[in-house]
Amino acid sequence: MAEPTTDNLKRTPLHDLHEELGAKLVPFAGYEMPVQYPMGVKDEHLWTRSEAGLFDVSHMGPCFLSLADGIGGGDEAHAKIAALIETLVPSDIAGLKEGQARLTVLLNDEGGILDDLIITRPIGEEAQGSLYIVVNGAVKEADWALFERTFEGKAVLTRADDRILFALQGPKAAEVMQDFFPGCAELKFMRHMPFELNGTRCIVSRCGYTGEDGFEVLVSPEAGVPLIKEMLTDERVKPIGLGARDSLRLEAGLCLYGHDMDTTRDPVEADLAWVIQKKRREQANFPGAERILKALSDGPAEKRVGIKPLERAPAREGTVIEIGGEPVGVVTSGGFGPSVDGPVAMGYVRADLAELGTKIDLMVRGKARAAEVCELPFVKPNYKR
């Protein structure tokens, strides 16, 4: 399939700023997005690990799902909207506290993963009966169509992908954010707060996709563009592109939808069984529950694992994993990890080979290269618990 041309790619509200900053722009998820800036991918990666990196993630799918008969009504309204979304995900959304977010997966009827997403229960009496949801950019149209079909007449979907969604990630992110959003540094990991910025409402969530402490902010373009320009005048902050975003998330052992998980994989195979809380396992009323609960009790046939190449050559996505010349799995994400100064990878192997230290061969350009199954993540996470 031909790559889309810039003529039919969407642009985020920060597109002009990316050009001003000298970004290299590439097609990604239907948008023209910055893959790197003049600093280069490796230095952008290391900057995020030591300072604060600013990412444009406006291509993602932020949205609000609200009860069709009006919101409000406290816990009862939340229970109603949670019951609706729980027909599509295996996580306990009813049990969320106000301001709490949860990573989960959208499932098809067979238990395959349609997407991973973050669902947040808003703060405030007037916001109950509504959920703030962020889905992946590449599949947002399909996700939203599924929501609208499933919840027709019961809930209303409001898209928010016309706004700016940006992430500030790194050990100095909280110091920087505190100057603009006083009180946000008190947020714990996977919590959020609403803020007023220049007369407009925005959402600040303490989460991210790098393994570092950080925040994601949903804000209108009118307030967001000047905010980001001001943030970038701070010597602790640099703009970071998709290249470093990918290497950071790989070192952090985080899945990329369409690569490390898809409709052929269930959450147990993807090593995401932790998204299924005990209550939901007992209820067994989510899509594909029979398959998933069987995998939980009996073990999956294959499992996602960390892979450490023992030579310097990186193993890219699609690399076949062998033992004794027999194929036993495949690499789903791989590349160079600047923080660990060496190649890193993830992939699927037969479950009996998922033990740490299992010796494997990676078929890189037709040559078997030594590797071993290792623990994930490759870098220690720095989330504020």
N, C-alpha and C positions, 0 to 999 in steps of 0.2 A: 504494500500500500504506500502511495506517495506521501511524503511528509507534507503537512499543511503549509501553505504559504502564509507570509505575514499578512496578506490581504484578508484572509478569512480567520485569523486568530483574534481572540478577544484580548483586551488590554486591561490591566488593573488600574485603579486610580493613581497608582504610584509610577506608571509607565514613564512619564516625562522625567521624573526624578531619577529613575534608573539610567536613562540616557545621559542626563547631566552628570551622573556619577561614573560614567564610562563603562557601564555593565555590558557584558556579552550576552545578548538576548537569544533565546532558543525556544522552539515550540515545546510546550509542556501542558498536558491536560486541557488542550484547546486554547491555551493562552500563550502570549509572548512573554516569557519570564526570564529573569536574570540567572544565568548559570554560574557566573563569577564576575568579580569586579577586578580592577587593575592589580589589587593585592595578590590575587591568585588563590586557587582552591586550598592548597596546603596551609598557607598563612591565615586564610579566613577561618579554617578549621581550628587551628591552634589559638587564634585570637579568641574564638568563642569559648574555648576551654579555660582561658586565663583572664578574659576581660568581659565584654558584653557584645554579642553579635545581634544585629537587627535584620530580620527576615521578613520579606513580603510574602504572606501566605493568603493573599486575597483571592486566589484561584480556588480556595477550598469552599466548602458548602455550609456556611453558617445559616441557621434558620430557626424559626420558632414554631412549635406545634402547640396549639391551644384548643381547648374544648370549644366545640361549635356553639354550645348553649351559653357561652360567656364564661369568663374566668372570675376567680374570687371564690371564697368559701373555705380557705385554709386547708387542713389535712384532707378533708373529704374531696375537695377539688383535685388535690394532688393525687389522691388514690385513684380517681377516675382516669386522669390522663396517663398515669403510670400503668394502669391495667391495659390501656390501649397499646402503648408502645411495647409492653412485655409480651404481646402476641407475636412480635417480630424479633425480640432479642432474648438471650438466656440469663441476663443479669437482673439483680434485684433493684429495680428503679423505684418501687413503692417505698423502699426503706431509706431513700436518700433524705438527708437533712437539708434544710434551706441553705443554699449556697454551695452544696456539695456536688461534685462532678464524678462521673464514673465512665471509664473506658469499657466499651462492650463491642459486640459484633452483631451485624445484621445477618440473619440466617434465611436460607431458602427451605423449602419443605423437606428436603433431604438432609438438612443439617450442614450444608455447605456454606461457606462464608461469602456473603455478597459484598461486605464492606466492614471496616472497623470505624467506630464513631465515638464521640464523647457526648454524653447526655448529662445536662446540669439542671438541678432544681433551682429555680430563681429564688431570690430573697424578697420578702415582703408579702403581706396579705393579698394585695391587689394582683400579684403575679402568680398566685397559686392556680392550678389548672392549666399551667403553661410549662413547657420545657424548652430550654435552649440547647440546640443540637448542632454539632459540627460534623459533617460527613466529608469524605474525600472528594477532591475536585474532579478526578477522572471519572467518577461514577455518580456524581451528585444528581444528574438529571434522572438516572434510573432509580436512585434511592428515593428521590422526591416523588416520582411517579408512583412508586410502590406505596409510599405513605398516603398519597391522595386516593389511590384505589382502595386501600385497606381501611382507611378512616373516613371515607366519604359519608357526610352527614353527621359525623361524630366529632371530628376535629378539623381544624383549619391550619394549613401550612402557610407560613409567611417567610418567603425567601429574604435573606439578608446579604446575598453575595454581590450587591451593588455597593456595599460598604468596604472600608479597609479592614482587613484582618492582618495584623502584624505580630511577630513574636520577637521578644527581647530575651536572649538566652545567655547564660554565663554566670560566673561567680560574682560579678559586679552588677548584674541586672537589677537586683533589689535596690541597691544604692541609687542607681539612675532613676528607676521607676518612682521611688519615693519622692523625688523632687517634683514630679508631675502629678502623681496620684497619692497624696498623703494618706498613710494608713495601709497601703497595699502590701507593705513589707510584713505586716502581721498575718497575712493570709498563709495558710498551710497548703501543701501540695494537693492539687485537685480540689481547690476551693475557689470561689469567685465572689466578686462584689460589683455592684453597679456604681458608676461615678458620673459626675457632671463635669464636662470639659467644654469651656467656652459656650455654655448654654445648651449643649447637646448631651444626651445620655449615651454613655458607652459602658462596655462590659470588660472588666479585667479579670482574667483567670490565671491562676498559678499552675501552669502546666507547660508542656513543650515536647519536643521531638529530638532532643540532643543528648539526653542523659544529664544535662546540667540543670541547675536551678533556673527558673525563668518564668515568663509571663506571656500570655496571648491577649491581645486587645482588639475588640471589635468597636469601630468608631466610624462616624460619618466622614466622607472625604473632605468636607469643609473644615472640620476640626482636626482630622487626622494628618493631612498633608503638612500644615505648619507645625504640628506636634513632632512629626518624624524629622522634619528639617532641623528643628531645634535640638532634638535628641542627638542628631548626627554631628552637632557642633561640640558635643561632649567628647573629650579625648579618650574616654573609656569605651566609646561606641563606634563600631565600624559596620558598614553594610555587608551582608553575607548572602551568597547565592545558593542555588540549588545543588551545586557540586559539593560544597562543604556540608550542606544540610544532609545529603545522602551519606557521606562518610561519617558524620557525627552520629546519625541514627544507627548506622551499621555497628559502630563501636559500642553503642549503647544496647545492642541486641534487640532493636525495635523493628517490627515488621513493616514492610511496604506493601500495601494492597496491590494485587495483580502480579506480585513477584513471590513474596514469602507466604502468601495465603491467597486463596481464590475459592471459587465454587466447588472445586474438587477436594478441598480440605475442610475438615471440621476443627473446632477449637481445641480438641484434645491433641490431634496430630500437630497443630500449629503451636503447641506448648502454651496455650492460652486458657487452659482449664480453669485458671484462677478467676476468670471473668464470670464464672457460673457459681454464684453463692449457694450455700447450703439450702436455703429456703427454696430456690428455684429447682435445685436438684430433687428435692422432696416433692415439689409440685409436679415436676415432669410435664409441664404444659407449654413448652416452647417448641418452635419448629425443629424437626429432626431429633426430638428428645430421645427416641428409642435408639437411634444410631449413636448419639453422643453419650448417653448413659451407659451403653454397652462398651464403648471405648474407654470410659472412665473405670468401669469395673474390670474389664478383661485386658485393657491396654490396647493402644492403636497398633496398626500394622506398620506404620512409619511414624517418625517423629522429627520435628525441627530441632536442630542442634547447632551449637557453635562449632566452627572448624578452624583450626590453626594450621596453615601451611607451614611446613618445616623448612622450606626453601624461600627465596626472595620473590619468586614469580607469583603474582596474584592469580587467583582462580575466579573468573567472572561468572555471572549468571549463566546457567546452562551447562556448566562443566560437569561431566559425568564423574561420579564417585565409584571407585572400584576397590575390591579386595581380591587379591589373587587372580586378577583378570576378569572377575565377575562383577557386573554393574550392581551396586547396592544402594544407589541414591543419586541425588543431583544437587548442585549448588544453586541456590535461589538468589543470593546476594553475595557479592564479593568485591574486594578491591584493596587498596592500600589504606592502612589506619595510621594517620600521622601521629596520633597520641601514643601509640604503642610502637611506632617506627617499624612497621612490618605489615605483611598481608594479613587480612582477616576475612572471614566468610561465614555464611550461614547456609544451611540446606537441610534436606530430608534424607534420612537413612532408615534402613530397616530397624524396627524398634529394638531388636536384640543386639544391635550394634551401637546403640545410643549411649552406652556407658562412657564416662569420661576416660580419656586416654586410649580409646580404641584406635588402632593404627589403620589408616586408609590411604588410598592413592587418588590423586586428582589428575584427571586426564587433560592436561594443559597443552594445547597444540599437538595432540597426538602422543605426548610423552607422559608417562606416569611420574607424578611428583609427590613426595611423601608429605603426609599431613596426619593430624589426629583430631578426634572429637574432643572439644574443650568446653569449659563452662562459659555461659553467657551471664552478664555482658562482658565485653573486653575491657571496659573502663568502669570504675566504681561510680554509681549514680550519685549525684549531689542534690537530690530533691530535698526540699524543706518539709520534713514530716511533721 
